[in-house]
Amino acid sequence: MTMPSAIRILVVDDHPLFREGLVHTLGAEDGFEIVAQAEDGKAALAAWASVRPHVAIIDISMPGMNGIETVRRLRTCDADAKLLMLTSSEDQEDIIAAIDAGASGYITKGTRYGDLVAAVREVHDGGRPLGEVIARKLASRDRGGPLTPRELEVLHLLREGLTFIEIGHRLAITERTARAHVGAIKEKLGATNTAQAVAKGFERGLLKVAPGSSGAAAQ
C-alpha cells in the first residue's frame, strides 16, 4: 500500500519569532513537511521556484512586496498554486484584494492551531477555508449575487437539516469552514437564520421541492 506523500509547505512571514514558531509546530505535524521559509515576497517567489511546495502560507503585511502582491505574482507563475493567507488583518479591503489576487483561503492569526492545520489540508485538497467573519465580509460585497458552487452544495445540505459538523463531514471541510459558508449564504440571500436561507433558496429557484417533501429545513 502506497503511503500518501507529505504536504510540502512554504512559510512566508517577516516576523522571525512567529515564522520560526510556525515552522517548528507545523513541521512536527503528521503529514506536513516544511520545505522552505521566507521573510518577504521576493524571497517567497525565489523559494517557490526553487522547491515547488504544495502550499504556501503567506502574511499580508511585509516590507517591500506585500502578501497580496506576492500572491498575485505566484498565481501568474503557477495558475494552480495553493496559497493560504495567514494574517492579523480582518480589513474588508485586504480580504477582497487577497481573494481577487488569487488567494486560496484566508484566515487570521487568531485562529486556533487545529483550525490552521485543517485549513492547510483543505487548501491542499482544493478547498477555500475562510473564517466566519471573513466569509461574511466577502459576501457583503456580493449581497444579492449568485452563490458559489460550494455555497450551493452547503445550501442543499442545510435543506436536509444537517448540522455544521455534519456538513463538514459530508464535504470534507472543517466545522469552522462550514459555518463560514453558511454565514456567506445568509449574507447573500439576506437571511437572518438558516431556515430563512433555505426558504429563500426555494423562492429564488436554487432549491426544488421534491415529490412528497415539504421543502423546509431548519438548523
matplotlib code that plots the C-alpha trace (Angstrom):
import matplotlib.pyplot as plt

x = [0.0, 1.4, 1.6, 0.4, 3.3, 3.6, 2.2, 5.2, 4.8, 6.4, 6.0, 6.2, 6.2, 8.5, 8.4, 11.2, 9.8, 6.3, 7.7, 10.1, 7.3, 5.1, 7.9, 8.6, 5.0, 3.7, 6.9, 6.1, 2.6, 2.0, 1.8, 3.4, 6.9, 8.3, 10.4, 11.3, 10.6, 10.8, 10.8, 9.3, 7.6, 10.8, 12.3, 8.9, 9.0, 12.5, 11.6, 8.5, 10.5, 13.3, 11.4, 7.8, 5.8, 2.3, 1.0, 2.3, 1.2, 1.6, 1.2, -0.1, 1.9, 5.6, 8.2, 8.8, 6.4, 3.4, 1.5, -1.2, 1.3, 3.2, 0.0, -0.7, 2.8, 2.8, -0.5, 1.0, 3.9, 1.7, -2.0, -2.5, -0.6, -2.3, -1.9, -3.3, -3.3, -2.5, -2.6, -3.8, -5.9, -9.7, -10.0, -12.5, -10.3, -7.4, -9.7, -11.2, -7.8, -6.2, -9.0, -9.2, -5.4, -5.8, -5.5, -6.9, -8.0, -7.9, -7.6, -6.4, -3.6, -6.2, -7.3, -6.9, -3.9, -6.1, -8.1, -4.9, -3.8, -7.2, -7.1, -3.7, -5.1, -8.3, -6.3, -4.1, -7.3, -8.6, -10.9, -11.2, -11.1, -12.4, -13.2, -16.8, -16.2, -14.0, -16.7, -19.4, -17.3, -16.7, -20.4, -21.4, -19.7, -21.7, -25.0, -27.8, -25.3, -25.1, -24.0, -20.7, -20.9, -19.7, -22.3, -25.0, -23.8, -24.0, -27.5, -28.7, -27.3, -29.0, -32.2, -31.6, -31.3, -27.6, -25.7, -22.4, -20.4, -22.4, -21.9, -18.2, -18.0, -20.0, -17.9, -14.6, -14.2, -13.9, -16.9, -15.4, -15.4, -19.0, -20.1, -18.3, -20.1, -23.5, -22.7, -21.9, -25.1, -27.2, -25.5, -26.0, -29.6, -30.5, -31.5, -31.3, -31.1, -30.6, -34.3, -34.9, -31.9, -33.5, -36.8, -35.2, -33.3, -36.7, -38.0, -35.1, -35.3, -32.0, -33.7, -36.5, -39.3, -39.0, -42.2, -43.5, -41.1, -42.1, -39.1, -38.3, -35.4, -34.0, -30.8]
y = [0.0, 3.4, 5.9, 9.4, 12.0, 14.8, 18.2, 20.4, 23.8, 27.2, 29.7, 33.4, 35.9, 38.8, 38.3, 35.8, 34.6, 33.9, 32.3, 30.1, 29.0, 28.2, 26.2, 24.3, 23.4, 22.6, 20.8, 18.4, 17.8, 14.3, 14.6, 18.0, 18.9, 22.5, 22.8, 26.5, 29.7, 33.3, 36.7, 38.7, 38.4, 38.5, 35.6, 33.8, 33.9, 32.5, 29.8, 28.8, 28.5, 26.5, 24.0, 23.9, 23.5, 22.2, 25.0, 28.5, 30.2, 33.9, 37.0, 40.3, 42.9, 42.6, 45.1, 45.6, 43.3, 42.7, 39.4, 40.4, 41.3, 38.1, 36.0, 37.8, 37.1, 33.5, 33.0, 34.4, 32.0, 29.0, 29.1, 26.0, 27.4, 26.7, 30.0, 30.4, 33.9, 33.9, 37.4, 39.7, 41.8, 41.5, 44.6, 44.0, 45.8, 43.4, 40.3, 41.2, 42.2, 38.9, 36.7, 38.7, 38.3, 34.6, 33.5, 30.0, 30.8, 33.5, 33.0, 35.2, 34.7, 34.5, 31.1, 28.1, 25.9, 22.9, 25.1, 26.2, 22.6, 21.8, 24.9, 23.8, 20.4, 22.0, 24.3, 21.4, 19.4, 22.3, 23.9, 27.6, 27.9, 31.2, 32.3, 33.1, 36.9, 36.8, 35.0, 37.5, 40.4, 38.8, 38.0, 41.6, 42.7, 40.2, 40.6, 39.6, 38.0, 34.3, 31.6, 29.8, 26.1, 25.2, 27.5, 25.8, 22.5, 23.7, 25.2, 21.8, 20.2, 22.8, 21.8, 18.2, 19.6, 18.8, 20.4, 22.3, 19.3, 17.0, 19.4, 19.5, 15.7, 15.4, 17.9, 17.1, 20.6, 21.9, 22.9, 26.4, 26.5, 25.1, 27.9, 30.4, 29.1, 29.3, 32.9, 33.8, 32.2, 34.1, 37.3, 36.9, 35.8, 38.4, 35.7, 36.0, 32.3, 29.0, 28.2, 31.5, 30.9, 27.6, 29.3, 32.0, 29.3, 27.9, 31.4, 32.0, 28.6, 27.5, 24.6, 22.5, 20.9, 17.1, 15.0, 14.3, 16.8, 19.9, 21.7, 23.2, 22.6, 24.3, 24.3]
z = [0.0, -1.0, 1.7, 0.8, 0.4, 2.9, 2.2, 1.3, 2.9, 2.3, 5.2, 4.4, 7.2, 8.1, 11.9, 12.7, 16.0, 14.6, 11.4, 13.3, 15.7, 12.8, 11.0, 14.2, 15.1, 11.6, 10.8, 13.6, 12.3, 10.8, 7.0, 6.8, 5.6, 5.8, 2.7, 2.9, 4.7, 3.5, 5.2, 2.3, -1.1, -3.1, -1.1, -1.4, -5.2, -5.3, -2.8, -4.8, -8.0, -6.2, -4.1, -5.6, -2.4, -2.4, -0.2, 0.8, 4.0, 3.5, 5.7, 4.2, 5.9, 4.8, 3.8, 0.1, -1.7, 0.5, 0.7, -1.7, -4.5, -3.6, -4.2, -7.5, -8.8, -7.6, -9.3, -12.5, -12.3, -11.3, -12.0, -9.7, -6.7, -3.4, -1.4, 2.2, 3.7, 7.4, 8.7, 11.5, 9.2, 9.1, 7.0, 4.2, 1.6, 2.4, 2.3, -1.0, -2.5, -1.4, -2.8, -6.0, -6.3, -6.2, -2.5, -2.0, 1.5, 4.2, 7.9, 10.8, 13.3, 16.0, 14.5, 16.7, 15.8, 14.9, 12.5, 10.9, 10.3, 8.9, 6.6, 5.2, 4.4, 2.9, 0.7, -0.4, -1.4, -3.4, -0.8, 0.2, 4.0, 5.4, 8.9, 9.5, 9.8, 6.6, 4.7, 5.8, 4.7, 1.3, 0.9, 1.8, -1.4, -3.3, -1.5, -3.8, -6.2, -7.1, -4.7, -5.5, -6.3, -2.8, -1.2, -3.3, -2.0, 1.5, 0.9, -0.3, 2.9, 5.0, 3.3, 4.5, 8.1, 8.5, 11.3, 10.8, 11.9, 9.6, 6.6, 7.4, 7.4, 4.2, 2.3, 4.0, 5.4, 8.9, 11.0, 11.0, 7.2, 7.1, 9.4, 7.2, 4.1, 5.9, 7.0, 3.4, 2.2, 4.7, 3.8, 0.1, 0.4, 3.0, 5.6, 9.3, 10.0, 8.2, 8.0, 6.2, 4.0, 2.9, 2.3, 0.2, -1.7, -2.7, -3.5, -5.9, -7.5, -6.1, -4.4, -5.8, -3.9, -4.2, -4.5, -1.0, 0.5, 2.5, 1.2, 4.6, 6.9, 10.0, 11.9]

ax = plt.figure().add_subplot(projection="3d")
ax.plot(x, y, z, "-o")
ax.set_aspect("equal")
plt.show()
